[in-house]
């Protein structure tokens, strides 16, 4: 796995980034709706209170980009929305570790820092801000695809838990872009070419399946009641709409397993679910080397 050297991909941030930075802001001059919010983002390393990299205070949403080795690159890219109940982001187990796995199968991994609607004191909303961040991320990757050797027809989004809600919204609410927009990124489509919902924190009966919804992958554990119930409702809706869908519901595994190299959870859901994702990406043609 290699972190993206700045200016090797997405030459879109200009002087905003330091030369050794790998994190790209979605809006070079600040996100709409975050005006006047100057508090610094907080990154907490794993500790006794939580065993993951915890990110809070996101006011300048961004993508952290991980590039696969050149000899493995397939041209596919996957934006990853970590979970955390819209109060924080589990940035490694549901973000950077996932990107590392994607790199191993030739996929660019882009970990999304989106604004948190349920963080104490937050003025953000899921549909007004977190969704806007995901849509902007898709547009950004597509608009600069050539610079990163990415196929603009192989850009997906995936999400875990609350991030699964963000990904589900992005997969069901998209547009073709605005051809006359002053910002070239806004001219690009926000439609993902595929989406993956991993134990998503959604209420499936609240979703309308649009024409053109992308192929979908869904996965959770049966003993994770909320997501398991949601997927059992969402799958028939997707099938009725003719959306190609793959679903995996493991007997056990619980919630929040992500990818954790130090996991003590013995369930296959926690130790090898990503292999199912890789198989699916291959099946839908995303891993053909170009």
Secondary structure, 3 states (H helix, E strand, C coil): CEECCECCECCCCHHHCCCCCCEEECCCCCCCCCCCCCCCCEEECCCCCCCCCEEECCCCCEEEEEECCCCCCCCCEEEEECCCCCCCEECHHHHHHHHHHHHHCCCEEEEEECCCCCCCCCCCCHHHHHHHHHHHHHHHHHHCHHHHCCCCCCEEEEEECHHHHHHHHHHHCCCCCCCCCCCHHHHCCCCCCEEEEECCCCCHHHCCCCCCCCEEEEEEECCCHHHHHHHHHHHHHHHHCCCCEEEEEECCCCCCCCCCCCCCCCCHHHHCHHHHHHHHHHHCCCCCCC
